[in-house]
Amino acid sequence: MSPSDPRAADARSRQAGDAASLEELQARAGAHVMRSYGPAKGAFVRGQGTALFDASGRAWLDFLCGLAVTSLGHAHPAVTAAVTQQAGTLVHTSNLYLTEPAIELAEKLARIVGWPDARTFFAQCGATANEAAIKLARKHGKRQHEDKVRVVALEGSFHGRTLATLEATGQPAKHAPFEPLAGFVDHVPHDDADALTAAVGDRTCAVLLEVVQGEGGVRALSPEVLSAARDACDRHGALLIVDEVQTGMGRTGPWFAFQDTDVVPDVITLAKALANGLPIGACVARGAAGEVFEPGDHATTFGGNPVVCAAANAVIDTIERVQLLQAARARSRRLGDGLAALVESAPHAAGVRGRGLLLGLELDAPVAAELEEACRERYLLVNAVAPDVLRLAPPLTVSRQEVDLALSALEEALHAVGTSD
Ligand SMILES: Cc1ncc(COP(=O)(O)O)c(C=O)c1O
């Protein structure tokens, strides 16, 4: 049987406890999984806290958290207990019926966002949360006049890969294979308050932005751009949607990145860390924005699934119980200071940006991919988010020792890359 023979795969998957090698997994994935992702850079069988373990039992320091997702670390006991309990009780009913975990989560979100009148629509991921927000804004706009359906978004942004969110994503290379797109989004530079003000008009139903652009290279927006967005929305009856998919749930310091600014959006979208790795998205709206959707306007079969909502409730409870936002701020200072010291001493390290535990190490040359690989050779997982920026996003639960270990692996990696060019 060849590696691509399904019988070979079935036979292998029956060999419980006998972990497949990376090469074997790559061959099997190469045969039957679509090639939308680049070649995998590793394979893991288990996680615990900040560590991921490969098939040989080797521990890796996970300073990426599955792209800012597993913020409580891997296999957090509170999440495991909530998922296990709920999975053994009730997994799915559809939205024809009520289940308590989703209602409890909507209540908790209203409290931590700080909007007593907040209403939530539950989706499956970041893109579907943004898709809901865009539909909501279009309906809100069309109530004012029929062609108030345009969205203003920023260059360099990332909002997802569904057709509407792909179009909102300000990265033309990602559009190219799928053009023509619908053409309802106007993009402006991420750091130009005047351009943003000029782009918002009577046909604009929403401005959509990230307070810190994650995939766009860990770039924080200026307070001027945020205020310009709020003012322009107020002037033109448009909604301000803040995409907190990557920044939310304590990643940048507060529960949500907007809470460290003077600007209050009408809608926020969440996903990634909300359920510590289980698939969930949420579109949370306040005031009139929360009243826009009526029965039949929007729906999804798995939205508000009791198991993922139980996981998200455990995430929020845990963050509050162990005061994790405060602890994460201390770790952020230690990691930020350590990175700043590397800027002084190590080759290529040129600056530090980002907030909280979403940090970018700026490099003086396009060596981020090489540096990512050099870190992997030292069992440290980080990623090249731009050709000259390395992203670090460890769990909020990361220990001081783990921060120090990661910094020394990174220092070695910088020297290795520095001497290789
Ligand atoms: C800010 C932001 N919005 C939306 C998304 C899309 O989320 P998902 O991949 O869960 O659809 C991402 C993913 O990286 C993101 O960072």
Ligand as a Chemical Component Dictionary entry (heavy atoms), coordinates in Angstrom:
data_LIG
# 
_chem_comp.id                   LIG 
_chem_comp.type                 NON-POLYMER 
_chem_comp.pdbx_formal_charge   0 
_chem_comp.three_letter_code    LIG 
# 
loop_
_chem_comp_atom.comp_id 
_chem_comp_atom.atom_id 
_chem_comp_atom.alt_atom_id 
_chem_comp_atom.type_symbol 
_chem_comp_atom.charge 
_chem_comp_atom.model_Cartn_x 
_chem_comp_atom.model_Cartn_y 
_chem_comp_atom.model_Cartn_z 
_chem_comp_atom.pdbx_ordinal 
LIG C1 C1 C 0 -7.841  40.447 13.420 1  
LIG C2 C2 C 0 -8.343  39.192 12.789 2  
LIG N1 N1 N 0 -9.582  39.155 12.296 3  
LIG C3 C3 C 0 -10.079 38.050 11.726 4  
LIG C4 C4 C 0 -9.323  36.911 11.614 5  
LIG C5 C5 C 0 -9.907  35.685 10.968 6  
LIG O1 O1 O 0 -10.139 34.753 11.946 7  
LIG P1 P1 P 0 -10.391 33.216 11.550 8  
LIG O2 O2 O 0 -9.107  32.715 10.993 9  
LIG O3 O3 O 0 -10.777 32.578 12.855 10 
LIG O4 O4 O 0 -11.490 33.211 10.553 11 
LIG C6 C6 C 0 -8.017  36.895 12.118 12 
LIG C7 C7 C 0 -7.164  35.703 11.983 13 
LIG O5 O5 O 0 -5.967  35.742 12.119 14 
LIG C8 C8 C 0 -7.504  38.074 12.719 15 
LIG O6 O6 O 0 -6.263  38.131 13.196 16 
# 
loop_
_chem_comp_bond.comp_id 
_chem_comp_bond.atom_id_1 
_chem_comp_bond.atom_id_2 
_chem_comp_bond.value_order 
_chem_comp_bond.pdbx_ordinal 
LIG C1 C2 SING 1  
LIG C2 N1 SING 2  
LIG C2 C8 DOUB 3  
LIG N1 C3 DOUB 4  
LIG C3 C4 SING 5  
LIG C4 C5 SING 6  
LIG C4 C6 DOUB 7  
LIG C5 O1 SING 8  
LIG O1 P1 SING 9  
LIG P1 O2 DOUB 10 
LIG P1 O3 SING 11 
LIG P1 O4 SING 12 
LIG C6 C7 SING 13 
LIG C6 C8 SING 14 
LIG C7 O5 DOUB 15 
LIG C8 O6 SING 16 
# 
